[in-house]
């Protein structure tokens, strides 16, 4: 009897130059009819911070959910293309198995468990682990976020910034190879945004954790990222190093505060038309 391999069983040998994450021309459909991502491709090198930028509705959060397997919870599906992580295909794999392979998503809006303490939330992040070093890793998280050690009450009473710190700390408890961060600056004051992004950069530097960062605050994201992608209408329309994007006149105008209140679209620009392979 002929059998077929499941997507997760297909393995491509990793090389020293292979990206840790390789998203190849994927399409995502919700409810069998709503096409959200249209031929999206991107790479994330091991140990890097990569920013995924774009306006509301561009498909950034959907991209993260496609990688982490959470599309299934929203009747979404990758219908074309493939997602490779560390040399293995993961699209179609259950979310808990993706966590065990080393990907942890920090959801938009934090999504901490409000009626648990900080320590209980952190232990929840280690649910896939079977080693005896959970307590030492909690101490490590407290080293990065000293305020969390001082908070002994329920997590629901934490400030917005402290909840974001707890969400990032919970991700670290899984000992991930890669963290997907969805809008970590949402709802935070400018001072806290600066603090959170400094900690993100420190975690990447100290622990070597690869980070894919979805963010509307392009200036903050590009301050810590080495490379960036810009999305519109479910497609990548521009990419480059962080320096290249910061110096790009179109990016300055549309994403770094140079356009006032009149945000335009990349669709009418020559730089967008040159990327027409994504159309």
N, C-alpha and C positions, 0 to 999 in steps of 0.2 A: 504494500500500500504506500502510495506516495505521500510524503509529509512535507510541510513547509516550515521554514524557520520563522520564529517570532522576531519582530524587529530588534528586541533586546539581545538576541542570540547572535546577531551579525557583528563580527568584530573585525576592525581594520587595524593592523599593527601600527602602534604609535611610534613616531620617530622623534628625534630630538627637536625637530622644527615644527612638529604638529601642534596646532593650538589645543588648549585644554578643552575649549568649547568651540564647536564648528556647526553653525546653523546654515543649512544648505537649501536655499530656494524653497522655503516652506510656505504653505498656504494653510490658514486656519479658518474653519467654518463653525459658526454657532447655530444650533437648532437645525442643522442640515441645510440651511438656506442663506445665512448671513455671512458673507465673505469679509473677514476682518483683516487678515494678513495676506498680502498678494506677492508671492515670490520674494520673501525676505531672506537675505543672506548676511551673515556677520561672523567674525571670529574673535575669540577672546584668548590671548596668550596666557600661559601659566604664569601666575605671580603678578599679573597686571591688574590695574583698575581701569575699566572701560566704561565710558559714559554713554547712555542711550537717551537722546534728547528729542524733544518734540512737543507739540501742543497737546491739549486735551483731545482724546479721541484718535490720536495718531496710531495707536496700537501698541504702545510701549508695555503696558501692564499685561496685555494679552501675550506679548512675546515672552515675558517672564513666566507666565503660567504655562505656556507651551513647553518651556524648558523644564520646569519643576513638576510637570504632570498634573497641575491643578485644573487644567481645562475640563477634565472629566466631571468636576463638581459643578460646572456651569453649562453642561451640554455642549461643550466645545470639543473640537477634534482637529488634529493635524491631518489634512487630507492629501497633502502633496509635499515632497521634499523629505529631508531627514535631519535629525539633530544628533550630532555625535559629541560624546563627552568622554574624554580620556581614552579615545580609541574605540569606544563602543557606542552603538546606536541606542538611544534612550526614548525616542518618541514612541508613545504607546505604552510605556512602562508605568506601573502604578507609582503614585507619589511617595509612598513609604520606602519603596525600593530605590527610588532616585535619591532620597535622603541618605540611605545606607551607602550609596555609591559616592556620596560626598557633596551633594548640592543642597543648600538650605535657603529658603526664601524668607526674607523679612517683608511681610505684607505691608501694603499701604494702610496707614491708619494704625500701625503698631500691632493690633490684634493680640495684646497680652490677655491673660486670663484674669479678669478684674477681681474675682473673689478668691484668688490664691495670693500668698505672700510672694515677695521677690524671689526668695530661695526656692519656693515650690515651682515658680515659673521657670527658673533656671534648670531645676532637675527635670522638668518636663522636656526641655530641649535635648536632654541626654537620653531620651527614651529608647533610642536605637542602640545604645552602647551596652556592652556586657563586661566592661573592665572595672577595675576598682579605683579609678583615678577621678571620679566625678567630683568628690569633695575638693581635691586640689585644683580642679578646673574652675570650680565656683570661686575659690580664692583668687585665681587668675583674673576672672571677670571683675571681681571687686577691686583688683589692682587698676584695671582700666576705668572702672566706674565706681569710685569710692563712695559716692552718694548712695548707691544701692545698698551698701552694707549698713548704712545708718537707718534705712527704711525697713522697719520690722512689721509694719501693718500690711493691710491688703493692697495689692498692686493698683487697684482701681482708684486709690487716693493719691497716687503719684502725679506729679506735674506732667505735662506733655513731653517735655524734654527727658524727664526721668523714665517715662514709659518707652520712649524711643531707645534710650540706653539699655533698658531691660530687654527690649526686643532684639537688639543687636547682641547683647550678652547671651540670650537664650540661643541664638544662632551659633555662637561660638561653642556652646556646650555640646553641640553635635560633632565637634572637631571636623568641620567641613573642609573640602578642598576649594570650594567655591561658594560665595554668598551672593544671592540675588537680592538687591535692595531696591524697594519700590518707594520712591518719594520720601526719603528719610528727613527732609527739611519741612515737610508739610505741617503747618500749624505751629511752627517754632519761631521764637523771636530771632532777629538777626544775630544776636550774641550767642544764642544756643545753637543756631545753624553753624556758626563758625566753630564752636566747640565740638559738635557732633562730627563734622567733616574732618577736623584735626584728629579725632579718635579713629575714624575710618582709615585715614592715611597711616596712622601709627599701627593699627592692627595689621594692615597689609604689609607694612615694612617689617614688623616684629615677627609675625607668624607666617608670612608668605601666603596668606589666604588670597586667592583670586577673587575679584569683586566685579560684578556687572551691576552698574548703578543707573537706575532709571530716575530721572530728575527733571523738573521744570526749571529749577534754578540753575541755568546753564553756567553762569559765572562760578558758582560754588562747585558744581560738578567738574568743570574743566580745570579748577584749581588743584584737584587731587588726581585726576585721570591722566593716563598717558596717551589714550586714544579715544575718539568719540565717533558716534554714529548719530545722524539726524534723520528722524522719521516723519513722514507725512502720509496720511491716508493709507496706512498699512504697508508702506514701502520705505526702504532706505533711500534717501535722496542725496545724501552727502556724507562723506566720512573722511577722516584724516587724523593726524596727531592732534593732541590738545593745543599745541602751539599754532598749528596750521588753522585750526578752527577759530581760535581766538583772534587770529590775524585776518581771517576771511571777512571781507566787507559785508557780504550777505548775512553771515552769522552775527556780526556786530549789529547790523541793522535790525534783524528780526528776533534775536535771542539775547543780546547783551545790552539792550536798553537804548539802541540808537534809532529806533523807529517811532518813539513816542507812543501814543495810544493806537496808532494805525499799523497793526501787524499785518504784513503781506503774506504771500504764499511763494514757496520756492518754485511752483509750477511755471511761473512766468519768467524765470531766470534762465540765462544761458547755462549757468552752472548746474541747474536742475536738468535741463534738456540733455546735457552731456551724460547724465546718468540714466538715459532712457532704457537701458537694459532692464531696469527694475519696473518699468511701466507695464 
